[in-house]
Amino acid sequence: MNKTLFHRAGELEEASCPFALVTILKTSGSASRNQGSMLVEGSKAITATIGGGALEAFAIEAAHKAIARRQEDYAVSFTVDQEAKKKAGEVILFIQVIQSDASSPFFTVASEWEQRGIPFVFGFSLEKESSRFLYSSTQKSLGTSREALLLHAKQSLEEGFDKRVEVSGKEYFLTIPIPLTNLLLVGGGHVNQAIANLARTLGYGYQVVETRAEFATDELFAHAKKRVVGRTITEGLKKISINRFTYTVVASHTFDQDALEYLIATPTPYIGILGSKLKARMLFERLTVPPSQKRRVFCPIGLDIGTETPSEIALSTLAQIMKEKNGRSGKDLRDFAKDLVVVRGGGDLATGVIKRLFNAGLPVVVLETEKPTVIRTTVSFAQAMFEGETRVEDVVGRRCRDVDEALGVLQSGMVPLLADPQGVFLEKLKPLCIVDAILAKRNLGTTMADAPLVIALGPGFKAGKDCHVVIETKRGHSMGRIIREGEALANTGIPGIIAGFGRERVIHSPDEGVFSSDRKIGDLVKKDEVIAYVGKSPVRAPLEGMIRGLLNNGLTVPTGFKIADIDPRGLKADFTTVSDKAMAIGGSVLEVFDNFLARR
């Protein structure tokens, strides 16, 4: 078996041999990988990979020189050149030179956790202080006792992704070396044996449940974290650990309705059942759970790639699990952008549309202004225009320089944003559908000729003249209605009522000038408390509550411009998830697009 990075690091540490760790911090444009780490020894021998090719050769040489010079930790940039295009992408690498010391085991501990299948965070400082630490899912830590840092590490394990964090003015990078994805194999027959073997190569741990001891042996499942034999499948399942990273594959003739209902009640996001279409119909007819719960059940199992043998079914099943886990479409990369949707605008309502389309497996590119004036910045992809990258719930938006970089970001499973308020990039993008989600209350130039399908949100558009479809955005009985002839209801200028407050909760600029604030969304404020300034004019909270919207600092605004809003519900306010209104409007857009695809 090939050694893992931490296994080899532990060996070098015990031998007091220096080595370097190379980690991908960030990529833009075209890059073979978006994350990963490799170990480089003084002899240039490597363990693990960051993608091979010219990037890896560059990293090996840089790391080798750093080891020889005993260089401090540092970041370095690599430019990706392709035959068709120079500077097609950029990869930022972070190189750490490790002066091993067997008397202070660090990587040895990480290797032990890895071998025992204990998920952990490997964190390191991005400063020049060579600070590293470990934090495990069993709440053990090594290298730091700082509560704020350990809290970030715990959150990273719960969320399941790498991230950069700032603590006391210093930046740290947190990585999760062991995939959190794990499999629950119900049944020990040929298919699940093949899945177990393939899962091992992907780094996925697995547990096995059987009713027959001879099909749950160490010989058949040598690397299982746990093997359980029960009188019934349900009895066995009750002895298994299941979390939101556990993907379940059922290949057992004794699997029954009770076992399915037990699994439905757990956090497992995927329940794949080996069986015919007839079996699938019978299972679904008996299920008495909401449709949202049924969507987690896949029967028949796998992708349609013409499978016959257990190994082929295993490949098809794990491909489907990866598709679901990563929120991808499963389409050929060759045809990836064929059904491209361009959304003009990235504010909070537009973000609901973007998220619904993205979660449906559709490629989405967002066109925004250079400095969007959104106030609900925690739930707006537009915030990426200021920060370079932003996360809304479980979807990442990243600002891009050009169309080529945007298409690369799309393939990486993120939402790309381009600074293009005039729609100059539309000619090169050639989208199948355009959604005008600028919500300017008037048409800023969108026409029906811009794409085969043009959808507009809210007032200011006439279906059949400016666009093919208008979506009603006004709260009430008609919200989300699909309008194929005519216009949306006129804007009343009255915000939605929350806890009895409407106009009062929305704050407008008292003067013209540059906006500035030392407060942040989520802060609780008292009535008449100063929360910001426009120029030298103070901006006061009109009521007690939580700041739910706040303009970005440094923007110049005219008098009367919307700059903030206060939610009177205080601690009960939700500022981290997309609103029901945005998701409802997004659902209407998705319905229109699905209908268009079906009729093409």
C-alpha positions in Angstrom: 0.0 0.0 0.0 1.3 3.5 -0.8 2.2 5.6 2.2 0.1 8.6 3.0 1.6 12.0 3.5 1.3 11.9 7.3 2.6 8.3 7.5 5.8 9.4 5.7 6.0 12.6 7.7 5.8 10.5 10.9 8.7 8.3 9.7 10.9 11.3 8.8 10.1 12.9 12.2 11.2 9.8 14.0 14.4 9.8 12.0 14.9 13.5 12.6 15.1 14.2 8.8 14.0 17.6 7.5 11.3 17.8 4.8 8.9 20.3 3.3 5.1 20.4 3.0 3.6 22.1 0.0 -0.1 23.0 0.2 -2.4 24.6 -2.4 -3.9 27.8 -0.7 -5.8 29.2 -3.6 -6.3 28.8 -7.4 -7.8 30.9 -10.1 -8.5 30.2 -13.7 -7.4 26.9 -15.1 -5.7 24.6 -12.6 -5.6 20.8 -12.4 -6.5 20.8 -8.7 -8.0 23.3 -6.3 -6.7 21.8 -3.1 -4.2 19.3 -2.0 -0.8 18.8 -0.2 2.4 17.0 -0.9 5.6 16.1 1.0 9.0 16.8 -0.5 12.2 15.3 1.0 15.8 16.6 0.6 16.3 13.9 -2.1 13.3 15.3 -4.0 11.4 12.2 -3.3 7.7 13.0 -2.9 4.6 11.6 -1.1 1.1 12.5 -2.3 0.4 15.0 -5.2 -0.8 18.5 -5.9 -1.7 17.7 -9.5 1.5 16.6 -11.3 2.9 18.3 -14.4 4.7 21.6 -14.5 3.1 22.8 -11.2 4.4 19.8 -9.3 7.9 20.1 -10.8 8.0 23.8 -9.8 6.8 22.9 -6.3 9.4 20.1 -5.9 12.2 22.4 -6.9 11.0 25.3 -4.7 10.6 23.0 -1.7 14.0 21.3 -2.3 15.7 24.8 -2.2 13.8 25.8 0.9 15.0 22.7 2.7 18.6 23.3 1.8 18.4 26.9 2.9 16.3 26.1 6.0 14.0 28.8 4.7 11.1 30.2 6.7 7.5 29.3 5.7 6.4 31.3 2.7 3.8 31.5 -0.1 4.8 31.4 -3.8 2.7 31.9 -7.0 2.8 29.6 -10.0 1.4 30.7 -13.4 -0.4 28.1 -15.4 0.4 28.3 -19.1 -1.4 26.3 -21.8 -0.7 25.9 -25.4 -3.8 27.9 -26.4 -3.4 30.6 -23.8 -0.6 32.0 -21.7 -1.4 32.8 -18.0 -4.5 30.6 -18.1 -4.5 30.3 -14.4 -2.7 30.9 -11.1 -1.9 28.6 -8.1 -0.8 30.0 -4.7 1.3 27.5 -2.8 2.4 27.6 0.8 5.7 25.9 1.6 6.7 24.8 5.1 10.1 23.5 6.0 9.9 21.0 8.8 13.0 20.5 10.9 12.0 17.1 12.4 12.5 16.3 16.1 11.8 12.8 17.3 11.7 14.0 20.9 8.6 16.2 20.1 6.2 14.0 18.1 3.7 15.8 16.0 3.3 14.1 12.7 3.6 10.8 14.4 0.5 11.6 16.4 -1.2 12.8 13.1 -0.2 9.5 11.5 -1.7 7.5 14.4 -5.0 9.4 14.2 -5.0 8.8 10.4 -4.4 5.1 10.8 -7.2 4.8 13.4 -9.6 6.7 11.0 -10.0 9.6 13.4 -10.9 12.8 11.5 -8.7 15.7 12.4 -7.7 19.2 11.4 -4.1 20.1 10.5 -3.8 23.8 10.9 -0.8 26.1 10.3 0.0 29.8 10.5 0.4 31.7 7.2 2.8 34.1 9.0 6.5 33.4 9.3 6.3 31.9 12.7 6.1 28.2 11.7 3.2 27.4 14.0 1.3 24.2 13.5 -1.4 22.4 15.4 -3.8 19.4 15.3 -7.4 19.1 16.5 -9.3 15.8 16.3 -13.0 14.8 16.3 -12.4 13.3 19.7 -11.6 16.9 20.9 -7.9 16.2 21.4 -5.4 18.9 20.4 -1.7 19.3 19.9 0.4 22.4 19.2 -2.0 25.0 20.6 -4.4 25.6 23.5 -5.9 28.8 22.0 -9.7 28.5 22.4 -10.5 30.7 19.4 -8.3 28.7 17.1 -9.6 25.3 18.4 -13.2 26.6 17.9 -12.5 27.4 14.3 -11.0 23.9 13.9 -14.1 22.3 15.4 -16.3 24.3 13.1 -14.2 23.2 10.1 -14.7 19.6 11.0 -18.4 20.1 11.4 -18.7 21.9 8.0 -16.3 19.5 6.3 -14.1 21.9 4.3 -10.7 23.6 4.4 -10.7 27.3 5.1 -8.6 30.3 6.1 -9.3 32.0 9.4 -8.0 35.0 11.3 -7.3 34.9 15.0 -5.9 37.9 16.9 -4.8 39.5 13.6 -2.9 36.4 12.3 -4.0 34.2 9.4 -4.2 30.4 9.7 -5.0 27.7 7.1 -7.1 24.7 8.3 -7.1 21.5 6.3 -8.9 18.2 6.9 -6.4 15.4 5.7 -8.8 12.5 6.1 -11.9 12.5 3.9 -14.9 12.9 6.2 -17.0 11.0 3.6 -17.7 7.5 4.9 -19.8 4.6 3.7 -22.4 2.4 5.4 -22.6 -0.9 3.5 -25.8 -2.8 4.3 -25.2 -6.4 3.0 -21.8 -8.1 2.5 -22.4 -9.6 -1.0 -20.4 -9.2 -4.2 -21.5 -5.6 -5.0 -20.6 -4.2 -1.5 -17.4 -6.1 -1.5 -16.4 -4.4 -4.7 -17.6 -1.0 -3.3 -15.4 -1.5 -0.2 -12.4 -2.2 -2.4 -12.9 0.9 -4.5 -13.8 3.0 -1.5 -10.4 2.2 0.0 -8.6 3.7 -3.0 -10.7 6.9 -2.6 -9.8 7.2 1.1 -13.4 6.5 2.2 -13.8 4.6 5.4 -16.7 2.2 5.7 -18.9 0.2 8.1 -20.7 -3.1 7.3 -24.1 -4.4 8.6 -25.2 -8.0 7.9 -27.5 -10.6 9.2 -25.2 -13.4 8.1 -21.8 -13.7 9.9 -20.1 -15.4 7.0 -20.7 -12.3 4.8 -19.2 -9.8 7.4 -15.8 -11.4 7.9 -12.4 -9.8 8.3 -11.3 -11.5 5.1 -14.1 -9.9 3.0 -13.9 -6.5 4.6 -10.4 -6.2 6.0 -10.4 -2.4 6.3 -13.9 -1.9 7.8 -14.1 0.5 10.7 -16.9 -1.6 12.1 -18.6 -4.9 11.2 -22.0 -5.6 12.8 -24.1 -8.8 12.5 -27.7 -8.5 13.8 -30.7 -10.7 13.8 -32.3 -8.0 11.6 -30.9 -5.2 9.5 -32.6 -2.6 11.8 -31.0 -4.2 14.9 -27.6 -3.9 13.2 -28.1 -0.3 12.1 -28.8 0.7 15.7 -25.2 -0.2 16.6 -23.7 1.9 13.8 -22.5 5.5 13.9 -24.3 7.6 11.2 -23.7 11.3 10.5 -24.2 13.8 7.6 -21.1 12.5 5.9 -22.3 8.9 5.9 -23.5 7.6 2.5 -25.5 4.4 2.6 -25.4 1.6 0.1 -28.0 -1.2 0.5 -27.4 -4.5 -1.2 -29.2 -7.0 1.0 -32.2 -9.2 0.3 -33.2 -8.9 4.0 -33.5 -5.1 3.8 -37.1 -4.2 4.7 -39.4 -1.2 5.2 -38.5 -0.9 8.9 -34.8 -0.6 8.0 -35.5 2.0 5.3 -37.6 4.1 7.7 -34.9 3.8 10.3 -32.3 5.1 7.8 -34.6 7.9 6.7 -34.7 9.2 10.3 -30.9 9.5 10.4 -28.7 12.3 8.9 -27.4 10.1 6.0 -27.7 12.3 2.9 -27.8 9.3 0.5 -29.5 5.9 0.6 -28.7 3.9 -2.5 -30.7 0.7 -2.8 -29.6 -2.1 -5.2 -32.8 -3.2 -7.0 -35.1 -3.1 -10.0 -37.5 -0.3 -11.0 -40.3 -2.5 -9.7 -38.7 -2.7 -6.2 -38.2 1.1 -6.3 -41.9 1.7 -7.1 -42.9 -0.6 -4.2 -40.6 1.1 -1.8 -41.8 4.6 -2.6 -45.4 3.6 -2.5 -45.0 2.5 1.1 -42.9 5.4 2.3 -44.9 7.9 4.4 -42.4 10.7 4.5 -42.3 14.2 2.9 -41.0 14.3 -0.7 -37.9 16.1 0.5 -37.0 13.0 2.5 -37.7 10.7 -0.4 -35.2 12.6 -2.5 -32.4 11.0 -0.4 -33.4 7.5 -1.6 -31.9 6.3 -4.9 -33.3 3.1 -6.3 -32.2 1.7 -8.8 -28.7 2.7 -7.7 -25.9 4.4 -9.6 -25.4 6.3 -12.9 -26.6 5.1 -16.3 -23.3 3.9 -17.7 -24.2 0.4 -18.8 -23.1 -1.6 -15.7 -23.3 -5.4 -15.4 -20.6 -6.8 -13.1 -20.2 -6.0 -9.3 -17.1 -3.9 -10.1 -18.9 -1.9 -12.7 -21.9 -1.4 -10.4 -19.4 -0.3 -7.6 -17.9 2.3 -10.0 -21.3 3.6 -11.0 -22.5 3.8 -7.4 -19.4 5.6 -6.1 -19.6 8.0 -9.0 -23.2 8.8 -8.1 -22.2 9.3 -4.4 -19.4 11.7 -5.5 -21.9 13.6 -7.7 -24.4 14.0 -4.8 -21.7 14.8 -2.3 -20.1 17.5 -4.4 -23.4 18.9 -5.8 -22.4 18.3 -9.4 -24.4 17.5 -12.5 -22.7 14.3 -13.6 -22.6 15.6 -17.2 -19.8 15.2 -19.6 -17.2 17.9 -19.0 -17.2 18.4 -22.8 -20.8 19.6 -22.7 -20.5 21.2 -19.3 -21.5 24.8 -20.3 -24.1 23.8 -22.9 -27.0 24.7 -20.6 -25.3 27.8 -19.2 -27.4 30.3 -17.3 -26.2 33.9 -16.7 -27.7 35.7 -13.8 -27.4 39.5 -14.0 -27.1 40.7 -10.4 -25.9 39.0 -7.2 -28.0 40.5 -4.4 -29.9 38.6 -1.9 -32.9 37.8 -4.1 -30.6 37.0 -7.1 -28.7 34.7 -4.7 -31.8 32.6 -4.1 -32.1 32.1 -7.9 -28.4 31.3 -8.3 -28.6 28.8 -5.4 -31.6 27.0 -6.8 -30.1 26.7 -10.3 -26.7 25.7 -8.9 -28.3 23.0 -6.6 -30.1 21.6 -9.6 -26.8 20.9 -11.3 -26.9 23.8 -13.7 -23.8 25.9 -14.6 -24.4 29.5 -13.5 -22.3 32.6 -14.2 -23.1 35.9 -12.4 -22.6 39.4 -13.9 -22.3 42.2 -11.3 -21.0 45.7 -11.0 -17.5 46.5 -9.8 -18.9 47.6 -6.4 -22.4 46.3 -5.7 -24.5 48.3 -3.3 -26.1 45.2 -1.6 -26.8 45.4 2.1 -27.6 41.8 2.9 -24.0 40.9 2.4 -24.0 37.6 4.3 -26.5 36.1 1.9 -25.4 37.7 -1.4 -22.9 36.3 -3.8 -22.2 39.9 -4.8 -20.0 40.1 -1.7 -17.4 38.2 -3.7 -16.8 41.3 -5.7 -15.3 42.9 -2.6 -13.7 39.9 -0.9 -12.7 37.8 -3.9 -14.6 34.8 -2.5 -17.7 34.4 -0.4 -19.8 31.4 0.9 -23.6 31.5 1.0 -24.6 28.4 3.0 -22.9 25.5 1.3 -22.1 27.3 -2.1 -19.0 29.3 -2.8 -18.9 32.3 -5.1 -15.6 33.5 -6.5 -14.8 36.7 -8.4 -13.0 36.1 -11.8 -11.0 38.2 -14.2 -12.4 36.9 -17.5 -14.6 34.3 -19.1 -11.9 31.7 -19.3 -11.2 31.9 -15.5 -15.0 31.8 -14.9 -15.4 28.6 -16.8 -12.5 27.1 -14.9 -14.2 28.1 -11.6 -17.5 26.5 -12.8 -15.7 23.2 -13.3 -14.4 23.5 -9.8 -17.9 23.4 -8.4 -18.2 27.1 -7.6 -20.2 30.1 -8.8 -18.1 32.5 -10.8 -18.8 36.3 -10.8 -17.6 38.8 -13.4 -17.5 42.6 -13.2 -19.7 43.3 -16.3 -22.8 45.5 -15.7 -23.2 46.1 -19.4 -23.2 42.4 -20.4 -20.2 42.6 -22.6 -19.2 39.0 -21.8 -22.6 37.7 -23.0 -21.3 37.3 -26.6 -18.5 35.0 -25.5 -20.5 33.2 -22.9 -23.4 32.4 -25.3 -25.8 31.4 -22.4 -28.9 29.4 -23.0 -30.7 31.5 -20.5 -30.4 34.9 -19.0 -32.0 35.9 -15.7 -32.2 39.7 -15.1 -32.1 39.8 -11.3 -30.8 43.4 -11.0 -34.1 44.4 -9.5 -33.7 48.1 -10.5 -37.5 48.4 -10.9 -36.8 49.2 -14.6 -35.2 47.6 -17.5 -31.5 48.6 -17.8 -31.1 47.1 -21.3 -32.1 43.4 -21.3 -33.8 42.2 -24.5 -35.5 39.0 -25.7 -32.7 38.7 -28.3 -30.0 38.3 -25.6 -30.6 34.5 -25.2 -33.0 31.7 -26.3 -34.7 32.2 -22.9 -34.8 35.5 -21.0 -36.4 35.7 -17.6 -36.7 39.0 -15.6 -37.5 39.5 -11.9 -40.0 42.1 -10.7 -41.5 45.3 -12.1 -40.0 47.2 -15.1 -40.3 44.4 -17.6 -43.1 43.3 -20.0 -43.2 39.6 -20.8 -43.4 39.1 -24.6 -41.7 42.4 -25.2 -38.6 42.8 -23.0 -38.3 39.2 -22.0 -40.0 35.8 -22.4 -41.1 35.5 -18.7 -41.5 37.8 -15.7 -41.4 36.4 -12.2 -43.5 38.2 -9.6 -41.4 39.4 -6.6 -43.9 41.2 -4.4 -44.8 39.4 -1.2 -48.3 38.1 -1.0 -50.6 35.7 -2.8 -48.9 36.3 -6.2 -45.2 36.0 -5.1 -43.3 33.7 -7.4 -46.1 33.7 -10.0 -44.8 33.0 -13.6 -46.0 35.7 -16.0 -45.8 35.0 -19.7 -47.9 38.0 -20.8 -47.8 41.3 -19.1 -46.0 42.8 -16.1 -45.3 42.2 -12.4 -47.1 44.3 -9.8 -45.8 47.8 -9.4 -43.4 48.6 -6.7 -45.1 50.1 -3.6 -41.8 51.1 -1.9 -43.1 49.5 1.3 -40.8 46.8 2.7 -42.2 43.5 4.0 -43.6 43.7 7.5 -41.5 42.0 10.2 -42.8 42.0 13.8 -45.1 44.9 13.0 -42.4 47.1 11.4 -42.1 48.0 7.7 -40.6 51.3 6.5 -39.2 51.9 10.0 -36.7 49.1 9.9 -35.0 50.2 6.6 -32.4 52.9 7.0 -31.6 55.4 4.2 -28.7 57.7 3.9 -29.2 61.1 5.8 -26.8 62.8 3.4 -24.5 62.2 0.4 -21.0 61.0 1.1 -18.8 58.0 1.9 -20.4 55.2 4.0 -18.5 53.8 7.0 -19.3 51.7 9.9 -17.5 49.7 12.6 -20.5 47.5 13.2 -21.3 44.2 11.4 -24.3 42.2 10.4 -25.5 40.2 13.4 -24.8 42.9 16.0 -27.6 43.8 18.4 -28.4 47.5 18.6 -30.6 49.9 20.7 -32.9 52.5 19.3 -31.1 55.8 18.4 -27.7 54.1 18.7 -25.2 55.3 16.1 -24.3 52.4 13.8 -22.6 54.2 10.9 -21.7 57.4 9.2 -22.2 58.9 5.8 -19.4 61.4 5.5 -19.7 63.1 8.9 -23.4 62.6 9.3 -24.3 59.9 11.9 -26.7 57.1 11.1 -28.9 56.0 14.0 -30.8 52.8 14.5 -34.5 53.6 14.1 -35.5 50.7 16.5 -34.0 48.0 18.7 -33.0 44.8 17.1 -30.3 43.1 15.0 -28.4 44.5 12.1 -29.5 42.3 9.2 -28.2 44.4 6.4 -25.3 46.8 6.1 -23.6 48.5 3.1 -20.0 47.8 2.5 -17.6 50.5 3.8 -16.1 53.0 1.4 -19.0 53.3 -1.0 -20.2 56.8 -2.0 -24.0 57.1 -1.7 -26.5 59.9 -2.4 -29.1 61.2 0.1 -31.9 58.7 0.6 -30.0 55.7 -0.5 -30.7 52.4 1.3 -27.7 51.6 3.5 -28.9 49.2 6.3 -31.8 47.4 7.8 -32.7 46.4 11.4 -34.6 43.2 12.2 -36.8 43.9 15.3 -36.8 40.2 16.2 -33.3 40.6 17.6 -31.6 37.2 18.4 -34.4 35.4 16.6 -33.4 37.0 13.3 -31.7 34.8 10.7 -28.9 36.6 8.7 -27.0 33.5 7.5 -29.4 31.7 5.2 -31.2 32.7 2.0 -34.7 34.0 2.7 -37.9 32.2 1.9 -38.8 34.9 -0.6 -35.5 34.5 -2.5 -35.8 30.7 -2.5 -39.4 30.8 -3.7 -38.5 33.2 -6.6 -35.6 30.9 -7.4 -37.9 28.0 -7.6 -40.1 29.8 -10.1 -37.1 30.5 -12.3 -36.0 26.9 -12.1 -39.5 25.8 -13.1 -39.5 28.0 -16.2 -36.0 26.8 -17.2 -36.9 23.1 -16.7 -40.0 23.6 -18.8 -37.9 25.3 -21.5 -35.5 22.4 -21.6 -38.3 19.8 -21.8 -39.8 21.6 -24.8 -36.5 22.2 -26.7 
